[in-house]
Amino acid sequence: MNNKNELLKEIDSRRIPRHIAIIMDGNGRWAKKHGYSRLRGHQEGVKAVRKIVEIAGQIGVDYLTLYAFSTENWRRPKDEVIGVINLIRRTLLKEIDNLDKNNVVVQFIGSKDKMDKKFLKDTKIACAKTKNNTGLHLSLAVNYGGRLEIIESIRKLVLDIQQKKEIDVKNIDEQMFSKYLYTKDMPEVDLVIRTSGEQRLSNFLIWQSAYSEFWFTNTFWPDFGAEEFLQAVIEYQHRTRKFGGIK
């Protein structure tokens, strides 16, 4: 693989995917491979996040969504769950000033159910610092599940129908429904990247990824860097997106 500077020259600035979503997989297997604890694997994964946020902003990606903790991850050992949630909170508090300085907008998407009140309070305050920024929009999917997102959106829509009689059920379409999703202010996903060799969505942005391009790598997340990220973008730029039509 070419180095970062060589790959940057191959990037077509006119065809940058507007929204990239990443399933950051393989922290645990990376840790096992190196003889470390699973939590150490997650800690190393944070370093990869820094690299990808930096390169995404550098090439002009508008939206970057990272799958940090799924609704299914609660099934993991309690010490790992607590460790990961605390790691996310501590990392955000540590990095928020630098993210703000670099004009990054930070937000969380996912269900608030089960989440610790301190986590919700601290992350809300931290993200508020960046709300007026105009650069890369970084979304961290925590306690996120695609099916749950759709169910919660339906509940909100039904409640609005019950409370606002002016909403005609016959007028409900994809555009209206999208306004009830966690990602209501975001464009649909152009490119989904998954590390560690797995090739599935794992309940991640299943509505938003209906016409996404997919790029898979065997690299574990802690080892994923700017070079592979750029390679994924370059391959995306060489694909023809038809959206069900003919070109």
C-alpha positions as CSV (number, residue, x, y, z in Angstrom):
1,M,0.0,0.0,0.0
2,N,1.2,3.5,-0.8
3,N,2.0,5.9,2.0
4,K,-0.4,8.6,3.2
5,N,1.0,11.4,1.0
6,E,0.9,9.3,-2.1
7,L,-2.7,8.2,-1.4
8,L,-3.8,11.8,-0.8
9,K,-2.7,12.7,-4.3
10,E,-5.1,10.0,-5.6
11,I,-8.1,11.5,-3.8
12,D,-10.6,13.3,-6.0
13,S,-11.7,16.3,-3.9
14,R,-14.9,16.5,-6.0
15,R,-16.1,13.1,-5.1
16,I,-15.5,12.9,-1.3
17,P,-18.2,10.7,0.4
18,R,-20.3,13.2,2.4
19,H,-21.1,10.7,5.1
20,I,-18.8,7.8,6.2
21,A,-19.8,5.3,8.9
22,I,-17.4,2.9,10.5
23,I,-17.9,-0.3,12.4
24,M,-14.9,-0.3,14.6
25,D,-14.4,-4.0,15.1
26,G,-11.6,-6.2,16.4
27,N,-10.4,-4.5,19.6
28,G,-10.8,-7.7,21.6
29,R,-9.1,-9.9,19.1
30,W,-6.3,-7.4,18.7
31,A,-5.8,-7.6,22.5
32,K,-5.9,-11.4,22.5
33,K,-3.4,-11.5,19.7
34,H,-0.9,-9.3,21.7
35,G,-1.6,-10.9,25.1
36,Y,-3.4,-7.9,26.6
37,S,-6.8,-7.5,28.3
38,R,-9.8,-6.7,26.2
39,L,-10.0,-3.2,27.8
40,R,-6.5,-2.6,26.7
41,G,-7.7,-3.3,23.2
42,H,-10.4,-0.7,23.5
43,Q,-7.9,1.8,24.8
44,E,-5.7,1.2,21.8
45,G,-8.7,1.6,19.6
46,V,-9.1,5.2,20.8
47,K,-5.7,6.0,19.2
48,A,-7.1,4.8,15.8
49,V,-10.2,7.0,16.3
50,R,-7.9,10.1,16.7
51,K,-6.1,9.2,13.4
52,I,-9.4,8.7,11.4
53,V,-11.1,11.8,12.7
54,E,-8.0,13.8,11.7
55,I,-7.7,12.4,8.2
56,A,-11.5,12.6,7.6
57,G,-11.4,16.2,8.4
58,Q,-8.4,16.8,6.3
59,I,-9.9,15.4,3.1
60,G,-13.2,17.2,3.6
61,V,-15.7,14.5,4.9
62,D,-18.8,16.3,6.2
63,Y,-20.1,13.5,8.5
64,L,-18.3,10.7,10.3
65,T,-20.3,8.2,12.4
66,L,-18.4,5.7,14.6
67,Y,-20.1,2.6,16.1
68,A,-18.7,2.8,19.6
69,F,-21.2,0.7,21.7
70,S,-24.2,-1.3,20.5
71,T,-27.4,-2.2,22.3
72,E,-26.1,-5.8,22.0
73,N,-22.9,-5.0,23.8
74,W,-24.6,-5.0,27.2
75,R,-24.4,-8.8,27.0
76,R,-20.6,-8.7,27.4
77,P,-18.9,-9.1,30.9
78,K,-19.9,-6.3,33.3
79,D,-16.4,-5.1,33.9
80,E,-15.8,-4.7,30.1
81,V,-19.1,-2.8,29.7
82,I,-18.3,-0.5,32.5
83,G,-14.8,0.0,31.3
84,V,-15.8,0.8,27.7
85,I,-18.5,3.3,28.8
86,N,-16.1,5.0,31.1
87,L,-13.4,5.1,28.5
88,I,-15.8,6.8,26.0
89,R,-16.7,9.4,28.6
90,R,-13.1,10.1,29.8
91,T,-11.8,10.2,26.2
92,L,-14.4,12.7,25.1
93,L,-13.8,15.0,28.1
94,K,-10.0,14.8,27.4
95,E,-10.3,15.4,23.7
96,I,-13.3,17.9,23.5
97,D,-11.2,21.1,23.7
98,N,-8.9,19.9,20.9
99,L,-11.9,18.8,18.8
100,D,-13.5,22.2,19.4
101,K,-10.3,23.9,18.4
102,N,-10.3,22.0,15.1
103,N,-13.9,23.1,14.3
104,V,-15.4,19.5,14.8
105,V,-19.0,19.2,15.8
106,V,-19.5,16.3,18.2
107,Q,-22.7,14.5,19.0
108,F,-24.0,11.2,20.3
109,I,-26.7,9.0,18.7
110,G,-28.4,6.1,20.4
111,S,-30.9,5.3,23.1
112,K,-30.6,7.0,26.6
113,D,-32.2,3.9,28.1
114,K,-29.8,2.1,30.5
115,M,-27.2,4.9,30.2
116,D,-25.7,6.3,33.4
117,K,-26.9,9.8,34.3
118,K,-23.3,11.1,34.8
119,F,-22.4,9.8,31.3
120,L,-25.4,11.6,29.8
121,K,-24.7,14.8,31.7
122,D,-21.0,15.0,31.0
123,T,-21.3,14.1,27.3
124,K,-24.1,16.6,26.8
125,I,-22.1,19.5,28.3
126,A,-19.0,18.5,26.4
127,C,-20.8,18.3,23.0
128,A,-22.5,21.6,23.6
129,K,-19.1,23.3,23.3
130,T,-18.9,22.3,19.7
131,K,-22.5,22.9,18.5
132,N,-21.7,26.1,16.6
133,N,-18.7,24.6,14.8
134,T,-18.9,24.2,11.0
135,G,-16.3,21.5,10.2
136,L,-16.5,17.7,10.4
137,H,-19.6,16.4,12.2
138,L,-18.5,13.5,14.4
139,S,-21.3,11.2,15.7
140,L,-20.5,8.6,18.3
141,A,-23.1,5.8,18.3
142,V,-23.4,4.6,21.9
143,N,-26.1,2.3,23.1
144,Y,-27.1,2.3,19.5
145,G,-29.2,-0.3,17.6
146,G,-30.7,0.2,14.2
147,R,-33.9,-1.7,14.9
148,L,-34.4,0.1,18.2
149,E,-33.8,3.4,16.4
150,I,-36.7,2.6,14.0
151,I,-39.0,1.5,16.9
152,E,-38.3,4.6,18.9
153,S,-38.9,6.7,15.8
154,I,-42.3,5.0,15.2
155,R,-43.2,5.7,18.8
156,K,-42.4,9.4,18.4
157,L,-44.3,9.6,15.1
158,V,-47.4,7.9,16.6
159,L,-47.3,10.2,19.6
160,D,-47.2,13.2,17.2
161,I,-50.1,11.8,15.3
162,Q,-52.1,11.5,18.5
163,Q,-51.2,14.9,19.7
164,K,-51.2,16.8,16.4
165,K,-54.3,16.0,14.4
166,E,-53.0,17.9,11.3
167,I,-50.6,15.0,10.5
168,D,-52.3,12.9,7.9
169,V,-51.2,9.2,8.0
170,K,-51.5,9.1,4.2
171,N,-48.7,11.7,4.0
172,I,-46.1,9.7,5.9
173,D,-43.2,8.9,3.5
174,E,-39.5,8.2,3.8
175,Q,-38.6,11.9,4.1
176,M,-41.0,12.5,6.9
177,F,-40.0,9.3,8.8
178,S,-36.3,10.2,8.5
179,K,-37.0,13.3,10.6
180,Y,-37.8,11.1,13.6
181,L,-34.5,9.1,13.4
182,Y,-31.5,9.8,15.7
183,T,-29.8,11.0,12.4
184,K,-32.5,13.4,11.4
185,D,-30.1,16.2,10.6
186,M,-27.6,14.0,8.7
187,P,-27.4,12.8,5.1
188,E,-27.7,9.1,4.4
189,V,-24.5,7.1,4.6
190,D,-22.4,7.0,1.4
191,L,-19.7,4.6,2.6
192,V,-19.7,2.0,5.4
193,I,-16.3,0.7,6.5
194,R,-15.9,-2.4,8.7
195,T,-12.6,-3.7,10.2
196,S,-11.5,-7.1,11.5
197,G,-12.7,-9.2,8.5
198,E,-16.4,-9.4,9.4
199,Q,-18.8,-8.6,6.6
200,R,-22.2,-7.6,8.1
201,L,-23.9,-4.5,9.3
202,S,-24.5,-5.7,12.9
203,N,-27.7,-3.6,13.4
204,F,-25.8,-0.4,12.5
205,L,-27.6,2.4,10.6
206,I,-29.8,-0.1,8.7
207,W,-32.2,2.6,7.5
208,Q,-29.5,5.1,6.6
209,S,-27.3,2.5,4.8
210,A,-29.9,1.3,2.3
211,Y,-27.8,2.5,-0.7
212,S,-24.4,2.7,0.9
213,E,-21.2,1.4,-0.6
214,F,-19.3,-1.1,1.6
215,W,-15.6,-1.6,2.2
216,F,-14.2,-4.4,4.4
217,T,-10.7,-5.0,5.7
218,N,-9.2,-7.8,7.8
219,T,-7.3,-5.3,9.8
220,F,-8.2,-5.1,13.5
221,W,-9.5,-1.6,14.5
222,P,-6.4,-0.6,16.7
223,D,-4.2,-1.2,13.6
224,F,-6.5,0.7,11.2
225,G,-4.9,4.0,10.0
226,A,-5.1,6.9,7.6
227,E,-3.7,4.8,4.7
228,E,-6.4,2.2,4.8
229,F,-9.0,4.9,5.3
230,L,-7.8,6.7,2.2
231,Q,-7.7,3.4,0.3
232,A,-11.4,2.9,1.1
233,V,-12.3,6.4,-0.1
234,I,-10.3,5.9,-3.3
235,E,-12.1,2.6,-4.0
236,Y,-15.4,4.3,-3.3
237,Q,-14.6,7.0,-5.9
238,H,-14.0,4.4,-8.5
239,R,-17.4,2.8,-8.0
240,T,-20.6,3.7,-10.0
241,R,-23.6,4.3,-7.8
242,K,-26.9,3.7,-9.6
243,F,-29.4,3.8,-6.7
244,G,-31.6,1.3,-8.5
245,G,-31.3,3.0,-11.9
246,I,-29.2,2.6,-15.0
247,K,-26.1,4.5,-16.0
